[in-house]
């Protein structure tokens, strides 16, 4: 299926599973559809199965957006509480389309939970509450991560009940924009077809420990001296290589230490979802990679370069990218939010040494050159992900290969044939529809079902006007009262708000590192020291266990107030 055919199907409002080989343009097509919706004022939620994948689309994780968090199950009581949360309800009610990228890394039970929450919040009679759901990904790539204790079997998203009830139209993209007609493409296709035998290994052997060539030299980096990104299966290999390479460089080493805020378990969750390091060791001449998308677009997750210098003020690294651009890498913040409140945050320079990275971290990247070691591959799909990062076979330097590397999960191999057949059926049905009929149906979806605007200029004007007229944030007004050392009850009366609302403002201020000194509020809290000690022992700051520990003697508002001091 071509991108244009898939775009037509998306515009018809069907729930869609958008798939295809690596480099077939899935993310590009998603961005086109998202831009189309937003241009007409249609609310679209852009999410992904992992934090890294979410950054590629400028979205957030599906776990955060839907409110399911890191749960493996959702009880009836938890569902009722979740549906009542204003932030979750607000997320759902303002969107008509939900996008979930990298669905291969989403467990079936997680998609089922998302469907259940949406149905209970929006419309119980319709799958996913009536939203158009667009799933995107390639099941030949990395599968869902399972717990080390083996307590839950690995199940793919398409094996869940939500996939069946969603009746997803499959759009299997067939065009290739990364490898083109390069010999590497035949190797990748062999892996996808489960035929990666001796024939597939022949072209790979031609790249065994052979330095890669680069089709176009980068500014300041002659073709012959372009160093490939090294991809390895395990973190320990990556850390060792990066450490050795850094040690080879003479000169002073600078260390940048991560700053964290929030409860331990939440901080740990946040650290797992981003690529920033607790300690970043750099020297002038170090090969680095940006691990976050810049708000101004000056760099993206995966932009590579060399540390050229450190600034005189602040000592921040100046990176010369392989395209010759100089960028000062200032600290960036990653946040874990709940209900608009920052529960955990970390701040670090958005770089990591990039002589080597793990294959898991490389998913979603496109590399001109790569040195790949698959001798330690431990998961089906690893070889496919690593090899498909590279544009051409000549850009590959293969250091090792084992049998697992070129394997794919047997369940995926069997189901892929069904995906292809279903996609062909969808394409045939689309071809039967006349252009006029198709256009009428698409307009009905856009303007009636999604309530989009026909006047794109008006949509843009409204968006611009909202930004200009945006009133001062109410939590900042609360901060002014707190600076005057006023009691919460007095502020609530003055502002016509509940104390619970004010506590929400204070949590938001704390998350933004803008909470004034509120130590004066401690004196009015009975058993402050005991409650504070209980929170210090908590790994995630959840209120209910603390509430139960004290037998309900203290209100949730009181507990929230104490939690602000932890």
C-alpha positions, 0 to 999 in steps of 0.5 A, a space after each residue: 500500500 502506498 502512503 497516499 492510499 493509507 492517508 485516504 483510509 486514515 481520513 475515512 475515520 477508520 481505526 487503523 493499524 499503520 505498519 510496514 518495514 523500517 524506512 517505509 515512512 510510517 512516522 512521516 505519514 503519521 505527521 502528515 495526518 496529524 498536521 491535517 487534523 490540527 489544521 482543521 482544529 481537530 483534537 488529536 492526542 499523540 502518544 507512544 508506548 515508550 518515552 523515547 518513541 514519544 519524543 520522536 513525535 513530540 507526544 507523551 506516553 500512552 500510559 501517562 495520557 490515559 492515566 493507566 500508569 505502570 499498572 498491570 491491571 485495573 480494578 473496578 475501584 481504580 477504574 472509577 477513581 481514574 474516570 473521576 480524575 479531572 485531568 484524565 477526563 479533560 484529556 479524553 474529551 478534547 480529542 477525536 483521534 488517538 495516535 499510539 506509536 511503536 505499538 510493537 512494544 505495548 502489551 496486549 493487557 495495556 491496550 485493553 486497559 486503555 480501551 476500557 478507560 476510554 469506553 467508561 469515560 466517553 461512550 460505553 457502547 463504542 470501542 475506545 469510547 468512539 475515538 478514532 485510534 491509529 496504532 503505528 509500528 512494526 511487530 518485527 521490531 523490538 517486542 514488549 519488555 517483560 518482567 525479569 521474574 517471568 510473572 507475565 507472559 509476553 503478549 503482543 497488542 494484536 492478541 488482546 480483546 481491544 484489538 478485536 473490538 477495535 476492528 482495525 483496518 490494516 495499512 501495510 506500507 510497501 514503499 521504501 525511503 531509507 534503503 531504496 534498492 540497496 542490497 541491504 534491503 534484500 537482507 532485511 526482507 529475508 529476515 521479515 520473511 523468515 528466510 535469513 539463511 546463508 543467502 542473507 548472510 553472504 552480503 553481511 559477510 562482505 561487511 565483516 569488520 570492514 570500515 563503512 563508507 559514507 555517501 556524503 561527507 559532513 562539514 568538517 568531517 572528511 568521508 574517510 574519517 567519519 566514525 560509525 555509531 556502534 550498536 551493541 545488544 547489552 548496556 555493559 558493552 556500550 559502557 565499556 566502549 564509551 569509557 575506553 574511547 573517552 580515556 584515549 582523549 587527553 585533556 581535562 574531564 568535566 562531569 555533569 551530575 543529574 539533579 532529581 526531584 520527587 519520590 524515589 520510585 517515580 524518579 527511577 521510572 522517569 530515569 528509565 524512560 529517558 536517555 539522560 545519564 546520572 553522571 555525564 563525563 565529557 572531554 573536548 573531542 568526545 563523540 556525543 549524541 543529543 538525547 532529547 528534541 530541542 524546543 527550537 528544533 536546533 537538534 533532535 534525539 539522535 543528532 550526533 557530533 563532537 564536543 568542540 569546547 566548554 563555555 566560559 560561563 557555566 562550562 556547558 559543552 559546545 557540540 559541533 554536529 556532523 553537519 558543521 553546526 555548533 550548538 551549546 548543550 544547556 541542561 534540559 528537564 524531563 518530567 513525570 506529570 500526573 493531573 498537570 502536576 509534576 510528580 518527579 523531574 530530572 535535569 541534565 545536559 541532554 547528551 551521552 557518549 555516542 561511540 556506542 549505544 544499545 540496539 534498544 536505544 537506537 529504535 527509531 533512528 536513521 544512521 548513515 554509518 554504524 558498527 554493529 555487534 550482534 554476537 550477543 543478541 538475545 531477543 528476536 528482532 534485535 538484528 532487524 532493528 540494528 541493521 535497518 537503522 543504516 541507510 546502505 549496506 556500505 554504511 555497515 561494519 559488522 563485528 559479529 553475528 549469532 543465530 538469534 540476531 537474524 531471527 524473528 518471533 514465530 508468532 509475528 512471522 505467522 501473523 504478518 501474512 494475515 496483516 498483509 492479506 488484510 491490507 490488500 483487502 482494505 486497498 481493494 475496497 478503497 479502489 472500488 470507491 469512486 473519488 467523489 464518494 471517497 471525498 464525501 465520506 472523508 468530509 463527513 468524518 472531518 466536519 461532522 464526526 470530528 467537528 473540524 473547521 472548514 476555515 483553516 485560516 480561522 483555526 490558526 487565527 483562533 490558536 494565535 489569539 488564544 496564545 495572545 490572550 492567555 490569562 495569567 496562570 492561576 497557580 502563579 497568583 496563588 504563589 503571590 499569596 503564599 509569599 505573603 505568608 497567608 494561611 491556606 484558609 484565608 487564601 481560599 476565602 480570598 480567591 473563592 477556591 477550595 484548599 484542595 485546589 490551592 494544594 494542586 497549585 502548590 504541587 504545580 509550583 513545586 514541580 516547576 521549582 517555583 514554590 515559595 517558602 511555605 515552612 510557616 504552614 507546618 505549625 498548623 499540622 498536627 503530627 507533622 513530624 510523624 506524617 513527614 517520616 512516613 512519607 520519607 519511607 514511601 517509595 512513590 508518595 502515594 497518599 492512600 497507604 499513608 492515610 490508612 497508616 494513620 487510620 484516617 486521622 488526617 485528611 487527604 488535603 493534610 497529607 498533600 500539604 505534608 508531602 510538599 515538604 518531602 
